[in-house]
Every structure is written in structure tokens, then in C-alpha cells.
Amino acid sequence: MATAIHAGHSLRPEISALVTLEEQARLREEDPYTDLITTVVPNRVVVDRSRFEVDLNRSRQEAVYLAPEQAWGLEIWRVPPSSADVETSLRIHDQFYEEMAKRLDALTTIGPFVVLDIHSYNHRGNGPNADAEANPDLNVGTGALDRSLWGELVDRFILDFKSRVPTATTIAENVRFKGGYFSAWVDERYAGRGCCLALEFKKTFMDEWTGEVDRDHLNLIRTALAGTIPGIVAQLGRLM
């Protein structure tokens, strides 16, 4: 399965009316185009709701950003949401995890599985022309998984991806991100049966300040990721 849980940009109308944050600033912290990367597999989940309404990669208690320190210092609200508004947003969080449990429970009846939890991250925080070289092009987050069981699969994935991209591409494990709440939830709930790789792609495939996408670069990433699927399947076969 591949997921893009931060790809969404939509807000329900009653939340949109309360937001003061400009749309472009909101878009910058979302993960546009990650939904297109999930097409490497037919079994995919794409969320169209913005993380600024409810962040599905955080725990229920932290899923609604109520203060700037929860959202990269950004002032989000013209008027803070009411407790009823927050609870409605949190029901989306509940529904998402209920649905994912159903889908992943079904996968366990077939055998061990892998979830590719696809994200992207900003790397030019000081401006459009800031130096971005210190950040890996792909950060593989494996902070919650059991490496004694899944380590060979992780290593195979990294090698297979690396072999399909230019030599200058950098790939690192747990350097910038170790994975969020969703990947930890998968790895804990399905311990020994499911593995979630939290994939954070540096936004070199787009201009993170304008939102303009480089389709060729995005397709290169998608093709490279697709090339890792046979190795993942082979590694899963060894666990059956």
C-alpha cells in the first residue's frame, strides 16, 4: 500500500472561514504531488483534507494545530476554532484510523505487508535561493519499526532506489525524520506483520515557494520508487 496523507489542501467551509493564514503559506507546509507518487502501486490511500484542518500524522491529542508552536510558528487562525469545530475535525482523524485498520487488517490475511507512507519536506527555509545541500533527497524514516525483522527489506529498498536515480542523489535513514504518528501506529499495531516506511522526499521536484512542479523530476522519483517494488515483494516472500 502507498499513502499520501498530507497531499490534501481542502478545508471544510466553516474552518476555512476561521483561517487567516494565506493559501500559499498553507500550501508550502502541505505535500502537494505526493498523491501522484502513490500511483506506483494500485492499493493506495490519498487524503484530500489539509493538515491545517486535521493532521493525520499526529496523535489525536495533537492533530489540530491550535497554537503557532504546533505549526512551525505560523499564525493560522483569524478566530480560534470552537471546541465543536475541533471535535468535528478530530472525528476525521478517528474515521481515518478506523478505515486504515480495516484495510490493513485485510492485508494481514494475505501475508506480511509494507506501507509506503509518502511525504515531502521543505529545504529552503531561508528563502527561494537558500542553500539546500545538507538535506538528503530522500529520508527513509524507520524509527518505529523492528529492524531485526525488517532490516534487510529496508536495506534492499534503499539500494534499489539509489540504483535508479542519478549518482548525486542522497538517501539517508532517520537523518531528518524518523517517521510520524501514522508509521509508528502501523509498526506497533501490526508488529511482526506490517512494515511502514516513512518516505520524505526533499522538494527538489517543485519550487516550494511558488508550488510550481517539475514534472520530469517528479516522474523520475516515481519511476525510481516503482523500481523498488519487486525487491519489496521478494523480501516479503522470505517472511511468509
Residue, then its C-alpha position, 0 to 999 in steps of 0.5 A: m500500500a502507498t499513502a499520501i496523507h498530507a497531499g490534501h489542501s481542502l478545508r471544510p467551509e466553516i474552518s476555512a472561514l476561521v483561517t487567516l493564514e494565506e493559501q500559499a503559506r498553507l500550501r508550502e507546509e502541505d505535500p502537494y504531488t505526493d498523491l501522484i507518487t502513490t500511483v506506483v502501486p494500485n492499493r493506495v490511500v490519498v487524503d484530500r483534507s489539509r493538515f491545517e484542518v486535521d493532521l493525520n500524522r499526529s496523535r489525536q491529542e495533537a492533530v489540530y494545530l491550535a497554537p503557532e508552536q504546533a505549526w512551525g510558528l505560523e499564525i493560522w487562525r483569524v478566530p480560534p476554532s470552537s471546541a465543536d469545530v475541533e471535535t468535528s475535525l478530530r472525528i476525521h482523524d478517528q474515521f481515518y484510523e478506523e478505515m486504515a485498520k480495516r484495510l490493513d487488517a485485510l492485508t494481514t490475511i494475505g501475508p506480511f505487508v509494507v506501507l509506503d507512507i509518502h511525504s515531502y519536506n521543505h529545504r529552503g527555509n531561508g528563502p527561494n535561493a537558500d542553500a539546500e545541500a545538507n538535506p538528503d533527497l530522500n529520508v527513509g524514516t524507520g524509527a518505529l519499526d523492528r529492524s531485526l525483522w525488517g532490516e534487510l527489506v529496508d536495506r534492499f529498498i534503499l539500494d534499489f532506489k539509489s540504483r535508479v536515480p542519478t549518482a548525486t542523489t542522497i538517501a539517508e535513514n532517520v537523518r531528518f525524520k524518523g517517521g510520524y504518528f501514522s508509521a509508528w501506529v502501523d509498526e506497533r499495531y501490526a508488529g511482526r506483520g506490517c512494515c511502514l516506511a516513512l518516505e520524505f522526499k526533499k522538494t527538489f521536484m517543485d519550487e516550494w515557494t511558488g508550488e510550481v512542479d517539475r514534472d520530469h523530476l517528479n516522474l523520475i522519483r516515481t519511476a525510481l520508487a516503482g523500481t523498488i517494488p519487486g525487491i519489496v515483494a521478494q523480501l516479503g516472500r522470505l517472511m511468509 
